[in-house]
């Protein structure tokens, strides 16, 4: 009796994943735990054993299969999936001790990337507006679209999951029905977070901001146009960020009858200041960063390269950044020089914000509001600026602050990251308050 009582208490302490109700709410946690075990040798407690999973394609495919089965409601099949450990043992996923999964999805705090999950939420909000063209969108309507996406088949794309749904949308003449197609491609862990209803509490402000955005401005105009034209249109909302992140700044785009529209969104979520970057510390990367502003670094090439060869990265960066700041100040001392600089400055901003793609807007979803930045011909708006450059030291790394009459326009900031293969430098382009005042609309 004593032994059976002890075993009963042990079973209660070590609740298995297979015994939980609502397994889908743990999807984010399960993926995170499996990934960390495969990539970082984190031991998983399952049943009476501890397992470090082998980092194999077979295990990664099993993880994908688990999410597919749970999402489809096929819980017994999902819990019976087997994973290979590094020491040649086999772990049953349903035997995982559920205590290891607490604190992320279970507590409503998703492990997914906030910006990437935000893409899915905003895409769903745009779909909600296009399927209710003459009505204001609420967060509940956005959730309804997300539920439809969750029920659609998973299409594996590299390490991402693609979801596609189609929804009918009547015109003002109810006999004429448009079709709205939503395609959403997100990394697996972000897909799991998007469909985790408990996590929606954490993303409540993004749901509100997305609803605000689609109820005003360009999305409202397009929805009303397509409602009143009484023509049958095929409307595509495409959130394809992970399919071509290196080749475009557009995270979400809209097509009508196969043609691109002027809805091309580069999305930022929260208080993100960065909108561009040049990666690397090589001299060529400094030229790539500062050359478009009309800055010539040829005179420091030998000194810069010598500092890098001695692994004096901070010294090299300070040399490049201070040289650039000195030249920026020199280019703003007379009206003719300032005019030339302003033209280059506008092109520099447009490149980093849009990669010179047409009709790209930067949409920033804040906690309480939305800012929409446009990058058309804005050099005239800059003509009254009196740009000055100040170099400041931030934990040993340089930042150039470009300001006018004491108000910050943009910052050019070096960031050093320690990677497994060594140190990596990112040269960031970040907006300031004056940038927001001159280039954005506030909703």
Long-range contacts (C-beta under 8 A, 24 or more apart in sequence): 14-45, 14-97, 14-99, 15-97, 15-98, 15-99, 16-47, 16-94, 16-95, 16-96, 16-97, 16-98, 17-79, 17-93, 17-94, 17-95, 17-96, 17-97, 17-98, 17-101, 18-79, 18-94, 18-95, 19-98, 20-98, 23-70, 23-75, 23-78, 23-79, 24-70, 24-71, 24-195, 24-196, 25-105, 25-106, 25-196, 25-197, 25-198, 26-98, 26-101, 26-105, 26-106, 27-67, 27-70, 27-71, 27-105, 27-192, 27-195, 27-196, 28-104, 28-105, 28-110, 28-111, 28-112, 28-189, 28-192, 28-193, 28-196, 28-199, 29-100, 29-101, 29-102, 29-103, 29-104, 29-105, 29-106, 29-111, 30-63, 30-66, 30-67, 30-93, 30-96, 30-101, 31-63, 31-67, 31-111, 31-188, 31-189, 31-192, 32-104, 32-111, 32-189, 33-96, 33-100, 33-101, 34-59, 34-63, 34-83, 35-63, 35-189, 41-86, 44-91, 44-96, 44-100, 45-96, 45-97, 45-99, 45-100, 46-91, 46-92, 46-93, 46-95, 46-96, 46-97, 47-92, 47-95, 49-89, 49-91, 51-83, 51-85, 51-89, 51-91, 52-85, 52-86, 52-87, 53-83, 53-84, 53-85, 53-86, 53-91, 54-84, 54-85, 54-86, 56-84, 58-84, 59-83, 59-84, 62-93, 63-188, 64-154, 64-156, 64-188, 66-93, 67-154, 67-161, 67-188, 67-191, 67-192, 68-154, 71-150, 71-154, 71-195, 105-192, 105-193, 105-196, 105-198, 105-199, 106-198, 108-198, 108-199, 108-201, 108-202, 109-199, 109-202, 110-192, 110-193, 110-196, 110-199, 110-202, 110-203, 111-189, 111-193, 112-187, 112-189, 112-190, 112-192, 112-193, 112-194, 112-199, 113-187, 113-189, 113-190, 114-203, 114-206, 114-269, 114-270, 115-267, 115-268, 115-269, 115-270, 115-272, 116-186, 116-187, 116-190, 116-241, 116-242, 117-186, 117-190, 117-193, 117-194, 117-203, 117-206, 118-203, 118-206, 118-210, 118-267, 118-269, 118-365, 119-184, 119-186, 119-239, 119-241, 119-251, 119-252, 119-267, 120-146, 120-149, 120-184, 120-186, 120-190, 120-191, 120-194, 120-239, 121-146, 121-194, 121-203, 121-206, 121-207, 121-210, 122-206, 122-210, 122-213, 122-239, 122-252, 122-265, 122-267, 122-363, 122-365, 123-182, 123-184, 123-237, 123-238, 123-239, 123-252, 124-149, 124-182, 124-184, 124-210, 125-207, 125-210, 125-211, 125-213, 125-214, 126-214, 126-219, 126-237, 126-252, 126-254, 126-263, 127-165, 127-167, 127-180, 127-182, 127-237, 128-214, 129-214, 129-215, 129-219, 129-220, 129-223, 130-169, 130-178, 130-180, 130-222, 130-223, 130-226, 130-235, 130-237, 131-167, 131-168, 131-169, 131-180, 132-169, 133-169, 133-171, 133-223, 133-224, 133-226, 133-227, 134-172, 134-223, 134-224, 134-227, 136-211, 136-215, 137-211, 137-214, 137-215, 138-211, 139-204, 139-207, 139-208, 139-210, 139-211, 141-211, 142-207, 142-210, 142-211, 143-197, 143-200, 143-207, 145-182, 146-194, 146-195, 149-182, 149-184, 149-194, 149-195, 150-194, 150-195, 157-185, 157-242, 157-243, 158-242, 159-187, 159-188, 160-185, 160-186, 160-187, 160-188, 160-191, 160-242, 160-243, 161-185, 161-186, 161-187, 161-188, 161-191, 163-191, 169-235, 171-226, 171-227, 171-228, 171-229, 171-230, 171-231, 171-232, 172-227, 172-228, 172-230, 173-230, 176-230, 176-231, 176-232, 177-232, 178-226, 178-232, 178-233, 178-234, 178-235, 179-233, 179-234, 179-235, 180-235, 180-236, 180-237, 181-234, 181-235, 181-236, 181-237, 182-236, 182-237, 182-238, 182-239, 183-236, 183-237, 183-238, 183-239, 183-240, 184-239, 185-239, 185-240, 185-241, 185-242, 185-243, 186-239, 186-241, 186-242, 187-242, 205-365, 205-366, 205-367, 205-368, 206-269, 206-365, 209-365, 209-366, 209-367, 209-368, 209-369, 209-370, 210-365, 212-369, 212-370, 212-443, 213-363, 213-365, 213-370, 213-372, 213-443, 216-443, 217-372, 217-441, 217-443, 218-262, 218-263, 218-361, 219-263, 222-254, 222-256, 222-261, 222-263, 226-256, 233-257, 234-258, 248-355, 248-357, 249-353, 249-354, 249-355, 249-357, 249-360, 250-357, 250-360, 260-359, 261-359, 262-359, 263-359, 264-357, 264-358, 264-359, 264-360, 264-361, 265-360, 265-361, 265-362, 265-363, 266-353, 266-354, 266-360, 266-361, 266-362, 266-363, 267-362, 267-363, 267-364, 267-365, 268-362, 268-363, 268-364, 268-365, 269-364, 269-365, 270-365, 270-366, 270-367, 271-366, 272-364, 273-411, 273-430, 273-431, 273-432, 274-428, 274-429, 274-430, 275-352, 275-353, 275-362, 275-429, 275-430, 275-431, 276-351, 276-352, 276-353, 276-428, 276-429, 277-352, 277-426, 277-427, 277-428, 277-429, 278-426, 278-427, 279-424, 279-425, 279-426, 279-427, 280-424, 280-425, 280-427, 281-308, 281-313, 281-316, 281-317, 281-423, 281-424, 281-425, 282-308, 283-308, 285-425, 285-427, 286-320, 286-427, 289-412, 289-427, 290-320, 290-324, 290-412, 292-344, 292-347, 292-348, 292-351, 293-324, 293-328, 293-341, 293-344, 293-345, 293-348, 294-327, 294-331, 294-340, 294-341, 294-344, 295-323, 295-324, 295-327, 295-328, 296-327, 297-323, 297-324, 299-323, 313-416, 313-423, 313-425, 314-396, 314-397, 314-416, 317-397, 317-398, 317-414, 317-425, 318-391, 318-393, 318-398, 321-391, 321-398, 321-399, 321-400, 321-412, 321-414, 322-391, 322-398, 324-389, 324-400, 324-412, 325-389, 325-390, 325-391, 325-400, 326-389, 328-387, 328-389, 328-400, 328-402, 329-388, 329-389, 332-386, 332-387, 332-388, 338-386, 338-387, 339-383, 341-387, 342-379, 342-382, 342-383, 342-385, 342-387, 343-379, 345-382, 345-387, 346-377, 346-378, 346-379, 346-382, 349-375, 349-410, 349-429, 350-375, 352-429, 364-440, 369-442, 369-443, 370-442, 370-443, 371-436, 371-440, 371-441, 371-442, 371-443, 372-440, 372-441, 372-443, 373-436, 373-439, 373-440, 374-439, 374-440, 374-441, 375-439, 378-438, 378-439, 381-438, 381-439, 382-438, 385-409, 401-432, 403-432, 403-434, 404-434, 407-432, 407-433, 407-434, 408-432, 408-433, 408-434, 408-435, 409-434, 409-435, 410-435
